[in-house]
Amino acid sequence: MKIYLWIIGILLSIGIGVLIWMTFFQSEAPPPQGSGPLGFPVASSTTAGSGISSGQPTILITLRDGASSMEINDFLHNGTTVEDVQNPGNYYLAGNLGYCLKDGVCPTGAPTAHYKVTYSIKEHFFTIALTDEPLGVARLGAQQFLMQALGMSQQQLCDLNYYLGTTSYVNSIYAGKNLGFSFCPGATALP
């Protein structure tokens, strides 16, 4: 019985000590962030040095390393991006979905003839499909589109969790390879 009283006394002392430490010595917590539509955290300020327009709504996205996040323009609710209703959680930033709805509406993101850009919320992943030759020109267009839509620099774009490629229908030499953004380390040089 004495041993149980000792254990309870020690645990209570530790608990009181932690409570005192947290009350007086713990640094002030960062201000809470709100939660925007679809559960994305909404930041309360813009990131210095980014291409984010002041006053424009922003969201935080998870980067390639899976541990870091970055504040970017809210591309999901910009009036151009559309949800793929047949694949919930997937969004088309640019290009068409490839099907029409029963009411005759054919959802499409930003108009483009040379690439499609999609985003998966579940995987925090961008897919950039080059749909036309020359691939180098199509990639440049996609890069410019993403930098503007997301409010990111070239260096920041390299940190995205993404795949940039094409199909064998467009180009059998480069099909199935992650070609990368032209300015990122390890990118494939394209004609």
TASUL-V671763 format. One record per residue. N is the residue number from 1. SS is DSSP state (hx for helix, st for strand, lp for the rest). PSI is psi as a letter, one per 20 degrees, with the letter a starting at -180 (* if undefined). D_CENTER is the distance of its C-alpha to the mean C-alpha in Angstrom with 1 decimal. Layout:
N&SS&PSI&D_CENTER / N&SS&PSI&D_CENTER
This chain:
1&lp&g&57.2 / 2&hx&h&57.3 / 3&hx&h&54.4 / 4&hx&h&52.2 / 5&hx&h&53.1 / 6&hx&g&52.2 / 7&hx&g&48.8 / 8&hx&g&48.0 / 9&hx&g&49.2 / 10&hx&g&47.0 / 11&hx&g&43.9 / 12&hx&g&44.7 / 13&hx&g&45.2 / 14&hx&g&41.9 / 15&hx&g&40.1 / 16&hx&g&42.0 / 17&hx&g&41.2 / 18&hx&g&37.4 / 19&hx&g&37.6 / 20&hx&g&39.6 / 21&hx&g&37.3 / 22&hx&h&34.2 / 23&hx&g&36.1 / 24&hx&h&37.4 / 25&lp&i&35.5 / 26&lp&p&31.8 / 27&lp&q&29.8 / 28&lp&p&28.4 / 29&lp&q&25.1 / 30&lp&q&22.2 / 31&lp&q&22.1 / 32&lp&q&20.3 / 33&lp&q&17.1 / 34&st&r&17.3 / 35&st&p&15.4 / 36&lp&a&14.2 / 37&hx&q&14.4 / 38&hx&j&13.0 / 39&hx&j&13.0 / 40&lp&p&10.0 / 41&st&p&11.6 / 42&st&p&12.9 / 43&lp&q&13.9 / 44&lp&i&17.5 / 45&lp&r&17.6 / 46&lp&q&15.9 / 47&lp&p&15.2 / 48&lp&p&18.2 / 49&lp&i&18.0 / 50&lp&r&14.7 / 51&lp&j&15.0 / 52&lp&p&14.2 / 53&lp&p&17.2 / 54&lp&q&19.2 / 55&lp&i&19.6 / 56&lp&p&16.5 / 57&lp&q&14.5 / 58&st&r&11.3 / 59&st&r&8.6 / 60&st&p&7.1 / 61&st&q&3.8 / 62&st&p&5.5 / 63&lp&r&6.6 / 64&lp&h&9.0 / 65&lp&i&11.8 / 66&lp&i&10.6 / 67&lp&h&12.4 / 68&lp&q&10.7 / 69&st&r&8.2 / 70&st&q&8.0 / 71&st&p&9.0 / 72&st&r&8.1 / 73&st&q&10.0 / 74&lp&n&9.8 / 75&lp&i&9.4 / 76&lp&h&10.1 / 77&lp&k&13.5 / 78&lp&j&14.6 / 79&lp&i&17.5 / 80&lp&g&16.5 / 81&lp&p&13.6 / 82&st&q&15.4 / 83&st&q&15.0 / 84&lp&o&16.6 / 85&lp&h&19.4 / 86&lp&i&20.7 / 87&lp&m&17.5 / 88&lp&p&16.2 / 89&lp&i&12.5 / 90&st&p&11.8 / 91&st&q&11.4 / 92&st&o&13.0 / 93&st&h&11.9 / 94&st&q&15.0 / 95&lp&r&18.0 / 96&st&r&19.9 / 97&lp&i&19.5 / 98&lp&j&22.9 / 99&lp&r&24.8 / 100&lp&q&26.4 / 101&lp&r&26.9 / 102&lp&h&30.4 / 103&lp&j&30.9 / 104&lp&i&30.5 / 105&lp&p&27.2 / 106&lp&n&25.0 / 107&lp&q&21.4 / 108&st&q&19.6 / 109&lp&b&16.6 / 110&st&q&17.5 / 111&lp&p&20.7 / 112&lp&q&20.8 / 113&lp&i&23.3 / 114&lp&i&21.9 / 115&st&r&18.3 / 116&st&q&15.9 / 117&st&p&12.1 / 118&st&r&10.6 / 119&st&p&7.4 / 120&st&o&8.4 / 121&lp&g&7.7 / 122&lp&g&10.2 / 123&lp&i&9.0 / 124&lp&l&5.2 / 125&st&p&6.3 / 126&st&p&7.0 / 127&st&p&10.8 / 128&st&o&12.9 / 129&st&p&16.5 / 130&st&o&19.3 / 131&lp&j&22.0 / 132&lp&q&24.8 / 133&lp&q&26.9 / 134&lp&p&27.1 / 135&hx&h&23.8 / 136&hx&g&23.7 / 137&hx&g&23.9 / 138&hx&g&21.3 / 139&hx&g&18.8 / 140&hx&g&19.7 / 141&hx&g&19.1 / 142&hx&g&15.6 / 143&hx&g&14.8 / 144&hx&g&16.4 / 145&hx&g&14.7 / 146&hx&g&11.1 / 147&hx&g&12.4 / 148&hx&g&14.1 / 149&hx&h&11.7 / 150&hx&i&8.9 / 151&lp&l&11.8 / 152&lp&q&11.2 / 153&lp&r&14.1 / 154&hx&g&14.9 / 155&hx&g&14.8 / 156&hx&h&11.3 / 157&hx&h&10.1 / 158&lp&h&11.9 / 159&lp&i&9.9 / 160&lp&q&6.7 / 161&lp&o&7.1 / 162&st&r&8.9 / 163&st&p&12.4 / 164&st&o&14.5 / 165&st&a&17.9 / 166&st&r&20.8 / 167&lp&r&23.4 / 168&lp&h&27.1 / 169&lp&h&28.1 / 170&lp&g&26.6 / 171&lp&o&27.5 / 172&lp&h&29.0 / 173&lp&g&28.9 / 174&lp&j&25.1 / 175&lp&q&24.2 / 176&lp&j&22.1 / 177&lp&q&21.0 / 178&lp&o&17.6 / 179&lp&h&18.8 / 180&lp&r&16.0 / 181&lp&q&15.6 / 182&lp&h&19.2 / 183&lp&j&18.9 / 184&lp&q&17.2 / 185&lp&p&19.6 / 186&lp&j&20.8 / 187&lp&q&19.9 / 188&lp&p&22.6 / 189&lp&p&24.9 / 190&lp&q&25.3 / 191&lp&*&28.4
